[in-house]
């Protein structure tokens, strides 16, 4: 599928999702990003090594 087609479909899905929630597309985008960041922050907050996990997820510093 061409990139432009995916972008248009993504915009249409966002428009429908925003309308379903009674928001503008911009407000819906902000909410999606806020939710995604909250999940990432929660995962890092519960990790015993949040800095190392964020910086070196594949094999540690010396890998």
Helices and strands as residue ranges (DSSP letters): H 3-21, H 25-46, H 50-55
